[in-house]
Structure formats: C-alpha cells, structure tokens
Amino acid sequence: MAKAQMKKNLKELHSSADIEYTADFFAQEFGKMSDQDMNSAFKQTADTEQSTWNAPADDAWKEIDEEYDGQLAVDVFQTDASIIIQSAVAGVNIEDLDIAINGDMITIKGRRQAQYGHIPSEKYFIEECYWGSFSRSIILPFDVLHDDISATLDNGILTITLPKAKKSQHAKISVKQLD
C-alpha cells in the first residue's frame, strides 16, 4: 500500500465519530463498571472461550491425521564436497525412518509414536508436539553420488550426507539434418 494511501486511511479512522481516542481507553470504556460486574464479564468471557477450546471442531484435524503427513523441518547446507541435510527427529525409532532418492529429489519419511498413546484433548494443558507420520521432499541443487549417500542418527539429530558429483562436463552437440 502506498504511503499516501496509508495516511489517508489513518485520517479517516481518526475522524470517525464512533472512535474516541484517549490516553486510557480501557478505563474510559470499562471504568464505569463495578469490580463485581467486571469480574462477572471476564468470567463469562473465559467460560465461553473454554467451551470453544474444547469444541469438537477444534479436534477435527486429528481425525484426518492418518491421511496427511506432518512436514519435517530441515536444515540443508553445503560443504565443498557434500550437501548436508539435518533434522531433529527426537523420539523416532530408526526403523520408522525411510529415506529415498529419485533423480534430484530426496524424500524423508517417518513416524513419531506418542509414548502414552491417545490422550483426549480435554486432558491436555498444552499440546504442541506433533505425533504421527511426517515427510519432507527436497529438490537437490546439485547432482549427487547416489551410491555414496550416508545417513546417521545421533541424539535425535538425523544427518544425511550427499556427496556432490563432479561438475558436469560441457560438450557441444552438433545437429544433423535428416532427409
């Protein structure tokens, strides 16, 4: 948005009769309420929010969890001789990892099993960890030596080393006329 348009929009907001700007907007709007009314309003809002947090719609994504993989976060960098891919896969058993390369694309798949099995949402205070299948496909910026690729798992860090192929040789190709 252009700077002039932003200034115009701000002027329109400031000139609105519905909005009155004060140094303490909250006190102006809610200062007339008694402490008891204020506490009641906050409690009602909190109760509404709590019932919304536990609503079945919030957990709908978990029901389709088996159909879709989570995306694995990775770091991809290079040394003089290799492309290195690293990812934190703590809690993943080595037999639950599958790494495949096809042409210039590498795919990492796996599954992180929840240690305690299924826990209903209402039992959680905070639920941020991803449990289930994950995958990530990466298009490689260089040709690599497929036979020399190695992968290690150390303290929950997956490291894949892809040795770079020698630089491709350039050659001139002549075109012949077919009769």
C-alpha positions as CSV (number, residue, x, y, z in Angstrom):
1,M,0.0,0.0,0.0
2,A,1.3,3.4,-0.9
3,K,2.4,5.7,1.9
4,A,-0.2,8.4,0.8
5,Q,-3.0,5.8,0.9
6,M,-2.0,4.7,4.4
7,K,-2.0,8.3,5.6
8,K,-5.5,8.8,4.1
9,N,-6.8,5.7,5.8
10,L,-5.4,6.8,9.2
11,K,-7.0,10.2,8.8
12,E,-10.4,8.6,8.0
13,L,-10.0,6.4,11.2
14,H,-9.2,9.4,13.3
15,S,-12.1,11.5,12.0
16,S,-14.6,8.7,12.7
17,A,-17.3,9.8,15.1
18,D,-17.6,6.3,16.5
19,I,-14.0,6.2,17.8
20,E,-12.7,8.4,20.6
21,Y,-9.0,8.1,21.4
22,T,-7.9,8.7,24.9
23,A,-4.8,8.1,26.9
24,D,-6.6,5.3,28.8
25,F,-9.2,3.8,26.5
26,F,-9.8,0.7,28.8
27,A,-10.5,2.9,31.8
28,Q,-12.9,5.0,29.8
29,E,-14.8,2.1,28.4
30,F,-14.8,-0.1,31.5
31,G,-14.2,2.3,34.3
32,K,-17.9,2.8,34.9
33,M,-18.4,-0.9,35.7
34,S,-18.1,-2.1,39.3
35,D,-15.4,-4.6,40.2
36,Q,-18.1,-7.3,40.6
37,D,-19.5,-6.5,37.1
38,M,-16.0,-6.5,35.7
39,N,-15.2,-9.9,37.2
40,S,-18.5,-11.3,36.0
41,A,-17.8,-10.1,32.5
42,F,-14.3,-11.6,32.5
43,K,-15.6,-14.9,33.9
44,Q,-18.3,-15.1,31.3
45,T,-15.8,-14.5,28.5
46,A,-13.4,-17.1,30.0
47,D,-16.2,-19.7,30.2
48,T,-17.2,-19.1,26.6
49,E,-13.6,-19.3,25.5
50,Q,-13.0,-22.5,27.5
51,S,-16.1,-24.2,25.9
52,T,-14.8,-23.1,22.5
53,W,-11.3,-24.6,23.2
54,N,-12.8,-28.0,23.9
55,A,-15.3,-27.9,21.0
56,P,-15.2,-31.0,18.7
57,A,-14.4,-28.7,15.7
58,D,-11.1,-27.8,17.2
59,D,-10.0,-31.5,17.2
60,A,-11.3,-32.3,13.7
61,W,-7.8,-32.1,12.3
62,K,-6.8,-35.0,14.5
63,E,-9.3,-37.3,12.8
64,I,-7.7,-36.8,9.4
65,D,-4.2,-37.1,10.9
66,E,-3.6,-40.5,9.4
67,E,-4.4,-39.3,5.9
68,Y,-1.8,-36.5,5.9
69,D,1.8,-36.3,6.9
70,G,3.2,-33.5,9.0
71,Q,6.1,-31.6,7.4
72,L,9.6,-32.3,8.7
73,A,11.7,-29.2,9.5
74,V,15.1,-29.5,8.0
75,D,18.4,-27.6,7.5
76,V,20.1,-28.0,4.2
77,F,23.6,-26.7,3.6
78,Q,26.7,-27.5,1.6
79,T,30.4,-28.1,2.3
80,D,33.0,-28.1,-0.5
81,A,32.3,-31.9,-1.1
82,S,28.7,-32.6,0.0
83,I,25.2,-31.4,0.6
84,I,24.2,-31.9,4.2
85,I,20.6,-32.3,5.4
86,Q,19.9,-32.2,9.2
87,S,16.7,-32.6,11.1
88,A,15.6,-33.1,14.7
89,V,13.7,-36.4,14.8
90,A,13.8,-37.0,18.5
91,G,11.5,-39.8,19.6
92,V,11.6,-41.5,16.2
93,N,12.9,-45.1,16.1
94,I,15.4,-45.7,13.4
95,E,13.2,-48.5,11.9
96,D,10.5,-45.9,11.5
97,L,12.6,-43.7,9.1
98,D,12.5,-44.2,5.4
99,I,14.9,-42.2,3.2
100,A,14.7,-42.5,-0.6
101,I,16.3,-40.6,-3.5
102,N,14.9,-40.4,-7.0
103,G,16.8,-38.3,-9.5
104,D,17.4,-34.9,-8.0
105,M,14.8,-35.3,-5.2
106,I,15.3,-36.8,-1.7
107,T,12.3,-37.8,0.4
108,I,12.5,-38.4,4.2
109,K,9.5,-40.1,5.8
110,G,8.9,-41.3,9.3
111,R,6.6,-41.7,12.2
112,R,6.8,-40.4,15.7
113,Q,4.8,-42.6,18.1
114,A,3.2,-41.0,21.2
115,Q,4.7,-42.5,24.3
116,Y,1.4,-42.6,26.2
117,G,-0.9,-43.5,23.3
118,H,-4.0,-41.5,22.6
119,I,-4.8,-38.8,25.2
120,P,-8.1,-37.0,25.0
121,S,-7.8,-33.3,24.2
122,E,-9.6,-32.3,27.5
123,K,-6.7,-33.9,29.4
124,Y,-4.1,-31.6,27.9
125,F,-3.0,-28.2,29.3
126,I,-0.7,-27.6,26.4
127,E,-0.5,-29.7,23.2
128,E,2.3,-28.6,20.8
129,C,4.2,-31.7,19.8
130,Y,3.4,-33.5,16.6
131,W,2.8,-37.2,16.8
132,G,2.2,-39.3,13.8
133,S,3.6,-39.6,10.2
134,F,5.8,-36.9,8.7
135,S,7.6,-36.4,5.4
136,R,9.7,-34.0,3.5
137,S,10.8,-33.9,-0.1
138,I,13.8,-31.7,-1.1
139,I,14.9,-30.9,-4.6
140,L,18.7,-31.0,-4.6
141,P,20.6,-28.1,-6.0
142,F,23.5,-30.3,-7.3
143,D,23.9,-33.7,-8.8
144,V,25.0,-36.2,-6.1
145,L,26.7,-39.6,-6.0
146,H,23.7,-41.8,-5.1
147,D,25.9,-44.8,-4.1
148,D,27.8,-42.8,-1.6
149,I,25.0,-41.2,0.4
150,S,25.1,-41.8,4.1
151,A,22.6,-41.2,7.0
152,T,23.2,-41.2,10.7
153,L,21.1,-40.7,13.8
154,D,22.8,-39.2,16.8
155,N,21.0,-37.9,19.9
156,G,17.8,-37.3,17.9
157,I,19.5,-35.5,15.0
158,L,19.3,-37.1,11.6
159,T,22.2,-36.2,9.3
160,I,22.2,-37.1,5.7
161,T,25.4,-36.6,3.7
162,L,25.1,-36.5,0.0
163,P,28.5,-36.3,-1.8
164,K,28.4,-33.9,-4.7
165,A,29.0,-35.4,-8.2
166,K,31.9,-33.9,-10.1
167,K,30.8,-30.9,-12.1
168,S,29.1,-32.0,-15.3
169,Q,31.2,-31.8,-18.4
170,H,30.0,-29.5,-21.2
171,A,30.2,-30.6,-24.7
172,K,29.0,-29.2,-28.0
173,I,26.4,-31.3,-29.7
174,S,26.1,-30.9,-33.5
175,V,22.7,-31.3,-35.1
176,K,22.4,-33.3,-38.3
177,Q,19.7,-32.7,-40.9
178,L,17.6,-35.8,-41.6
179,D,16.3,-36.2,-45.1
